[in-house]
Amino acid sequence: MEELLKFAPRPTGAGEMFQMLRDGQPRTRADLAAVTGQARSTIAARIDLLMSAGLIAPAGEASSTGGRPPATFAFNPSAKIVLAVDLGATHAHLAVTDLGSTILAELEAAIAISDGPDAVLAWVMTVADDLIAGIGRTRADLVSVGVGLPGPVEHSTGRPINPPIMPAWDDVDVPAVLSRHFDAAVLVDNDVNIMALGEHRTAWPAVSDLLFVKVATGIGAGIISDGQLRRGARGAAGDIGHIATPAPSQVPCRCGNLGCLEAVASGQAIAQNLREAGLDADGSADVVALVRSGDLTASHAVRQAGRDIGSVLAGCVSLLNPSMIVIGGVVADAGEHLLAGIREIVYQRSLPLATQDLRIVSSRTHGRAGVLGASAMAIDHVLSPAAIDALIV
């Protein structure tokens, strides 16, 4: 696919027309001609091209006002498959989806990103091959791979850039490693960016300005502005975990600074505070379990973490003016204690105009935001007008 895009011939126009069919709604040739203003013969030729590639298929007949009912055509999402990979500091979630981001197979497992790229990517390739085979497909059906990594990523190259929690990954050519194995286009982004994309596409498609905040081993944010994911100049937009909290703190952060939000309010930070209080908590999952068991010390600690996060998000609200903040990640599973602390400070410190229509809610993708976003990123690449034109010529 990458080679096709580099040497794409003159556009056929089929790629542009295909974008109208991606919503899955059946349309007749007359429908498409009316929308595009193009001749029926042109529409027919483009439909033939898309059908020959398997991207659209007959979808029955439309109602007729007289004469033979016209045939309809619709997007065929099962034509190819996509691999979605969400890698966190201590977990991995892989999914195989169709071209409509419907999950066909998935697996979650505990991993350590600190094991390094050789071990982790080898594991990804093995598991992915098993998932693909398990649904009766082959690597020949795979057209794209989307990957999320827990650190800053230069999206244009797919290389991690000085990632604090995964130093062995710095400047590793992840797309090259995976594309050699899968022979498919590989796109890589920060894990919170793909979570923001997945949450937006799946749960809140009508919301144009959204901030997704992941609270887990680390803390980060993905920014949707004017309906588009915003990465910044080098892919570092949304790295709120390394903003210093307003309250003075001498807690060291793994980035080398003191008092970063991640060092104060992440799942790992909360767990450490609870250990110092005599509770058994090794990480984010233990924190959530303690809160759910009714432990008051843990509940208070999570609420205070919410306040600390809210103190940084209040500035984000003034700067970006989102209409929705979605809280995800493992610690968000602690429920209302985290949300209550965030809401308390955001609504207290932000201007009324910025918070007038602001909603702060929990993620609605049930832990799948990352793989859904990775799938969407990969699909957008291979189903772009230019990619479709390159594929069918």
Sequence and secondary structure as in RCSB ss.txt:
>XXXX:A:sequence
MEELLKFAPRPTGAGEMFQMLRDGQPRTRADLAAVTGQARSTIAARIDLLMSAGLIAPAGEASSTGGRPPATFAF
NPSAKIVLAVDLGATHAHLAVTDLGSTILAELEAAIAISDGPDAVLAWVMTVADDLIAGIGRTRADLVSVGVGLP
GPVEHSTGRPINPPIMPAWDDVDVPAVLSRHFDAAVLVDNDVNIMALGEHRTAWPAVSDLLFVKVATGIGAGIIS
DGQLRRGARGAAGDIGHIATPAPSQVPCRCGNLGCLEAVASGQAIAQNLREAGLDADGSADVVALVRSGDLTASH
AVRQAGRDIGSVLAGCVSLLNPSMIVIGGVVADAGEHLLAGIREIVYQRSLPLATQDLRIVSSRTHGRAGVLGAS
AMAIDHVLSPAAIDALIV
>XXXX:A:secstr
 HHHHHT  S  SHHHHHHHHTT   EEHHHHHHHH   HHHHHHHHHHHHHTTSEEEEEE   SSSS  EEEEE
 GGGSEEEEEEE SSEEEEEEEETT  EEEEEEEE  GGG HHHHHHHHHHHHHHHHHHTT  GGGEEEEEEEES
S EETTTTEE S TT GGGTT  HHHHHHHHH SEEEEEEHHHHHHHHHHHHH TT SSEEEEEESSSEEEEEEE
TTEEE  SSS TT GGGSB SS    B TTS BSBHHHHHSHHHHHHHHHHTT    SHHHHHHHHHTT HHHHH
HHHHHHHHHHHHHHHHHHHH  SEEEEESGGGGGTHHHHHHHHHHHHHHS HHHHTT EEEE SSTT HHHHHHH
HHHHHHHTSHHHHHHHH 
